[in-house]
Amino acid sequence: MRVESRVLLSACAAALGTQPPSQLATLAVGVSDWDWVLAQAWRHGITPLVARQLARPAVASFVPPIILQKLRAQFDENALRNLMLARQLIEAVGALESAGIPAIPIKGPVLAVSAYGDLSLRQFGDLDVVVARRDFARARAALATHGFEPAMSLAPGPDAAFLGADYHIPLVSQHAGVSLELHWALARAGWGALRDERWPWRHARHVRLLGRDVTALSAEPLLVYLCAHASKHLWANIRWVCDVTAVVHSEPQLDWDVAASLARRTGADRMLALGLELARGLLGLAADTGLAPADGSVRVLARAVCEGLWIDKRRSIRDVVAFQCRVRSRPTDVIAYCLNLATAPQPTDLDAVVLPRGLRALYYLLRPIRLARKYARP
């Protein structure tokens, strides 16, 4: 691993308390491409952590002043945007509550304050809010009064088909320049209990955000969800490994038996094991979980993730499917994932053909035909 990569990981580990800051200074001496460090920190969503650690007096003398200036500017920009997004989240949740709609924000500002202990230390770009499915239509209307409109417009037939297959819709406030994903579940089919719309509500607590209590996932289900979410995206960003490390490090009383039980019942036990393996290997997490050591299949997945971290390229559909099948421990989840991928309509399918509401079931037949045409060998 090149020294620049090690500097990024060392900065994250020092910021999260899993490694002494002195190791970062030793590594910084050997960096020859600081522009690469800057670019990769932003790509991986870890700029705030890197900026904070490289600005320490013991390290800053080894960093070119122009790089420190750029990092400071990016840190300040991120901090201001995070504050704006947190305020937007408070207002959006308030609009929902005024309409009598309970809501659970996930990731974003609530994760920054609960796991990192500082709103400015996590890099994120949008908001995510979960409501009960029965409240979804009213929630969309309530958020519309707050300026959030659907990011895509579908006719009644496609709209119904999309809502039946997916688990969230993107909303956007053009005035505020903010995107908000409105969830009624945490995942599509093939993700075990995360598809169950009741799952988040069984595992909620309160988090203090800008002087106000907001509902959030409690530590154990949050850890399981973060590992599942990162696995969905092939752990392509170091930020997701930082999230896992931050949750574990900030929750010394975390109940590992509960976390393991939730992971098993959710079908995310291998995903949880992979997240912890990456946190140990990349960031030096040393928590005594009491869980069984990662098995061979998890270690193989971890090596694959690490090998791809610094390669900025789009993964092929075959690579994605192969990873998703290997990260699942239950054959039923593998089958459900593959069936959902092959048949459940996506926005591109709905844009391609507009069917009336009464014929929306045909989208489940049209999608495999479109996929076959797209990926068939010439």
C-alpha positions, 0 to 999 in steps of 0.5 A, spaced: 500 500 500 502 506 498 504 511 503 499 516 501 493 511 502 496 509 509 496 517 511 489 517 509 487 511 514 492 513 519 488 520 519 482 516 520 484 512 525 487 517 529 481 521 529 477 515 531 481 514 537 484 507 534 491 509 533 496 514 536 497 521 532 504 520 532 504 514 527 501 519 522 507 524 523 511 518 521 508 517 515 507 524 513 514 525 512 514 520 506 508 523 502 510 525 495 503 526 492 499 531 496 494 532 491 492 525 491 491 525 498 487 531 497 483 528 492 482 521 495 480 524 502 474 527 498 472 521 494 472 517 500 468 522 504 473 523 509 476 530 508 473 532 515 477 527 519 483 528 515 483 535 515 483 535 523 489 530 524 493 533 518 492 540 522 495 538 528 502 541 530 506 535 530 504 533 523 502 540 519 510 541 519 510 535 514 504 538 509 505 543 504 501 549 506 497 550 500 494 543 502 493 545 509 489 551 506 485 547 501 483 542 507 481 547 511 477 550 506 474 544 505 473 542 512 469 549 513 465 548 507 463 541 509 461 544 517 457 549 514 453 545 509 452 540 515 449 545 519 445 547 514 443 540 512 442 539 520 437 545 520 433 542 514 432 536 517 430 539 524 425 543 520 423 537 515 422 532 521 418 538 525 413 538 518 412 531 519 410 531 526 406 537 525 402 533 521 402 527 526 407 523 522 412 520 526 419 520 523 426 516 524 432 520 521 438 515 519 445 516 517 447 524 516 447 529 521 444 524 527 450 519 525 455 525 525 453 527 532 451 520 535 457 516 533 463 522 531 460 526 537 461 532 532 456 535 527 462 537 522 466 531 522 462 526 518 462 528 510 455 527 507 451 530 502 443 529 503 438 527 508 434 520 509 428 520 513 424 513 515 416 514 515 411 508 516 408 506 509 401 507 511 403 515 512 407 515 506 402 519 502 401 524 507 409 525 509 410 526 501 404 532 502 407 535 508 414 535 506 411 538 499 409 544 504 416 545 506 419 545 499 421 538 497 418 535 491 419 528 487 426 528 484 422 524 478 415 525 475 412 518 474 405 517 471 400 513 476 401 506 473 409 507 474 408 511 480 404 505 483 409 500 480 415 503 483 412 504 490 411 497 490 418 495 488 422 500 492 423 502 499 424 510 498 423 516 493 428 521 492 425 528 494 429 535 492 428 542 495 430 546 489 430 553 493 435 550 499 439 545 494 437 539 499 436 532 497 432 528 502 430 520 501 423 519 504 424 511 506 418 507 508 423 501 509 431 500 509 432 496 503 429 492 497 427 485 497 433 480 498 436 484 504 432 480 510 428 483 515 431 490 513 425 490 508 420 489 513 417 496 514 416 495 522 424 494 523 426 501 524 421 502 529 422 496 533 429 499 535 429 506 536 432 511 541 433 519 541 439 523 539 440 530 541 441 534 535 441 542 535 438 542 542 432 538 540 431 530 541 430 526 534 428 519 533 434 515 531 436 507 531 439 505 537 447 503 537 446 495 535 441 496 529 445 502 527 451 498 526 447 492 523 444 497 518 451 501 516 454 494 515 448 492 510 448 499 507 455 499 506 455 492 503 450 494 498 455 499 495 461 494 496 464 498 501 467 502 496 468 508 501 472 508 507 467 513 510 463 507 511 468 503 515 469 509 519 462 509 520 462 502 523 469 504 527 465 510 530 459 507 532 463 501 536 468 506 539 463 511 541 458 505 544 463 502 550 456 499 552 454 496 546 451 489 547 454 484 542 450 479 543 444 483 541 448 486 535 449 478 533 442 476 534 439 482 530 444 481 524 442 473 524 435 475 524 436 480 519 440 476 514 446 480 515 451 476 519 456 476 514 455 483 513 457 485 520 463 480 520 465 484 514 464 491 517 468 489 523 474 485 519 475 492 515 475 496 521 480 492 524 484 491 518 484 498 516 483 502 522 485 498 527 479 497 531 480 493 537 474 492 540 472 486 544 466 483 541 466 476 543 464 474 536 467 468 533 473 471 528 471 472 521 471 466 517 475 464 510 469 467 506 469 474 510 477 474 509 476 473 502 471 479 501 475 483 506 481 482 501 477 484 495 474 490 498 481 493 500 484 491 493 479 495 490 479 501 495 484 506 491 481 504 484 476 509 481 472 505 476 465 503 475 464 496 477 460 491 472 454 488 474 457 481 474 462 484 479 456 487 483 452 481 483 457 476 485 459 480 491 452 481 493 451 473 493 457 472 497 456 477 502 449 473 504 449 467 508 442 465 507 440 462 500 433 465 501 436 472 501 441 470 495 435 468 491 430 474 493 436 479 491 437 476 484 429 475 483 428 482 485 434 485 481 432 481 475 424 483 475 423 489 480 422 495 476 427 501 476 426 508 474 429 507 468 424 501 466 418 506 468 421 511 464 422 506 458 414 504 458 408 507 461 403 503 463 396 504 466 395 502 473 391 496 472 397 493 468 403 495 472 404 488 474 407 487 467 413 491 469 415 485 472 415 481 465 418 487 462 424 488 466 428 482 465 427 483 457 430 489 458 436 486 462 437 481 457 437 486 451 442 490 455 447 485 457 446 480 452 453 478 448 453 480 441 
